[in-house]
C-alpha cells in the first residue's frame, strides 16, 4: 500500500485481484464473498474511494486508473471465479449503466463511467481447452468497454489491405490502401475506454496530426466503417 500511494501519480493502471481472497470487508462495514457481484462492486469502489488501514487512511485512486482483475474461467483460480453475466451486471452498475445487482450500494450513486477496464492474468486463458475453448472473458470485456466496434468490423480493414503508417507514431500518420480520390473522409480516434479524442474531415493522402494524444493504444475509425489500431509513442 505505501508503494502504491507513493507512485499514485505515475501509475497508469492498477488491476485489483478479486479472487483467491475469501471474504473481505467493504467500506460500508459489511463482509462480501468472492465470486459475487457485491464483491466486485464493493472492493472496486473501496479502491476508488479509499479505506482505513492499520497504518492510516489509504486515499483512493481515480476510476480511470482502476481495472477489475478476475479469473478467465473456473479452472484459472483456486476460488472466486464469477460467471460472465454476474460480472457484466457488476461492471454496468459500477459504470452507472445498470441497476444494482446485489445488496451493496455505491456511495457515488452516478457510478464511475471512467472505470478503466477488466483484466485477467493470461490474455487467452479463456480460450484454452480447460476453460471451454471460447473467448468468454474477452467477449465480455469487449461488450462492456468497447461498444464503438460493431460486430463483423474487426477484420474488414485487413480485407482491403488498409493500414496506418508509421505505426507506432509520435507526430502524425497517413493511410495506406485508401482510394486516392477519397477527398472527404471522416477520421475518428477513440481511446481504450471508447472515448472520442479526435475527429476531423480529411483526404486519403493527408497527414493526421496526433501530437496532442498521450502514449497508448487507440482505435482509428474511417467513415464509420473501417477500423484500425494505432499506437502512439512519444
N, C-alpha and C positions, 0 to 999 in steps of 0.2 A: 504493500500500500504506500509506504513512503516513496518508493521508486516511481510509482505511477503518479503520485502527487508532484514529485519534483520535475517530472518530464511531461506534465499535462499539456503544456503549450507546444511541445514538439511532437506529441503523439498524434498520428494521423487517424488511427482506428484501433480500438481495443475490443477483443472478442471475449465475452464473458461465458465461461463454461457452465452451462446449465444442465449438467448431468453428472453421474457418478458423485452425487452430492448429498443424497438422502433428503433430509428436511432442513430448511433454513428459515430464519425469521425475515419477515418483510418489514418495511419501515412503519407499518401500521401496528406492529407488535404481535401479529399473528404468525403462526408457523405454516409454511407451504411445502408441499411434497413434489419432488421432481416428477416429470412426466405429465404434468398438468398445465392447462392454460394459466392458472393462477400463479404457478411457479415462474413461468416465463415472464408474465406481466409484472409481478411483484419484484422480482430480482432485477429485471431490466430497469424498472423505474428507480429502484434503490441506487443503481449505478449512476443514473442521471441526476437524481435529487440529492444524493449523498446520504450518509448514515453515520451513526455513532460507533466508535470502536473503543477498545480499552486505552488506546493511545490518543484519543480525541476524535473530533468530527472529521470524517473524510468528505471533502467537498466534491460533489458530483461532477461528471464530465458532460459536455454538450451531447445531445442526442445524435448529432451529426458525426460524432466520433465513436458511437457505441454500436456494436453488432451483437446479435444473439447467436451464441455458439451451441450447436446441438448435434447429436449423432445422426448420421445419414440413414441408419436403419437399426433395427433391434439388435443385430449381432455386432454392431460397431461400438457398443459400450457395455459396461457392466450393469448399468441401470440408468434410467432417465430418458429412454427413447420416447418420443412423443409423435403420435401419428400426424400426417400432413394436414388433416382437417383441423385438428386442435391447434397446431402451430399457426395455420392460416388465421384462425379466429383470434388467437392471442396477438398476432402481429397487426392485424387490422384494427383491433382495439387500441393497441399501443400507438398506432399512427393516426388515430382519430377517424378511422374509416369504417368502423363496425361497432356492433353492440358489445356490451360487457359479457365475456364468455364464462365468467365464474363468479366467485364471491369477492375477489379483490377489486377495489375501486381506485382508479387512478386519482392521485392528488391534483394532477393537472388535467382537468376534465376534457380539454380540447385534444389531449393526446400529444404525440411527438411526431409530426409529419416528417421531420428531418432525420428520423431514425436511420442509421447508416445501412443496415442490412442484416444478413444472416451468413453464417459460415459453418463449415464442418471441416474436420481435420484432414480428411483425404478427399481431394477435389472430385474424384469419380467413384468414391466408395459405394454410392447408392446404385451404381450400375454393375457392381460386382455380383457374381453368381450367388453368393451367400446373402445378398441384400435384395434379391429378386430380379436383378439384371435390368432394371429400368431406372431412369434418372428422376426419381420421385422428388428428391430433395432439391435438385437443380430446377426442376419444373415449378416447384412450389415457390422457390426464390424468384424465378422469372415472373410468375404471375403476381407476386406481391410487390416487387420492387422495380420491374422493368415493363410497365404496361405500354410503353411507347412503341414496342416492337410487335407488330401483329403476327399471327401465325402465317407460316408459308413465306416469310420475307427473309429469313436469316441467310439463305444461300443465294438469293436472287442476284445479288451483285456479282457473285462468282460466276454465275451462268453467262453473264455478258462481259466477263473479264474486266470489270470495273475495279479500280484501285486508287489509293491515295499515295502521293509521292511528294516529299520524303515522309517516311513513317517508320520510326518516331520523328518528330519535328519540334523545333523550338520557336520558329518565327512564322512560317506560312506553309501551305501545301497546295498542290494542284491535283486535278483529277486526271487519271489515265483511263481511257476507254469510253468517255462520253462522246457522242457525235459532235464534230467540230462546229456544226451550225446551231448548237444549243446556246443561243444568246440570252435566254431568260430562264434561269434555273433557280429554284428556291433551295438554299442551303440552310439546314438547321443542325445545331450541335447540342447534344444533351450530355449532362454529366452522369456519373454512375448511379445517381439517385433518381434519374429520369427528369431532372430539371433542365429546361431550355436555357442555355447560357449564351448562345449566339445565333443570330438569324440574319440572313441577308439575301438579296437578289443578286445574281451574278451571271457570268457566262462560263462556258465549258473550259476555257483556257485561262481563267482568271486566277490569280494568286489569292488564296484565302488567308488573311492575317489572323493568327491565333496567339499573338504575344500577350494578350490580356488574360489568357487562360492559365490556371495553375497546373502543375505537374499532375498527370493522371491519365486514365483511360476514358475516352469519350465515344459516343455513338454519333456518327455523321449521317444525316438523312438528306437525300437529294430528291426534290419534288415529291416528298412524302411517299416514296415507294422503293428507293434504293437505300440500303443501309450498309455502312462501313464502320470498322473500328479504327479509332485514331488514338495514338499515344503521344501526349505532349510531355516533352522532357527538356527543360531549360538548362 
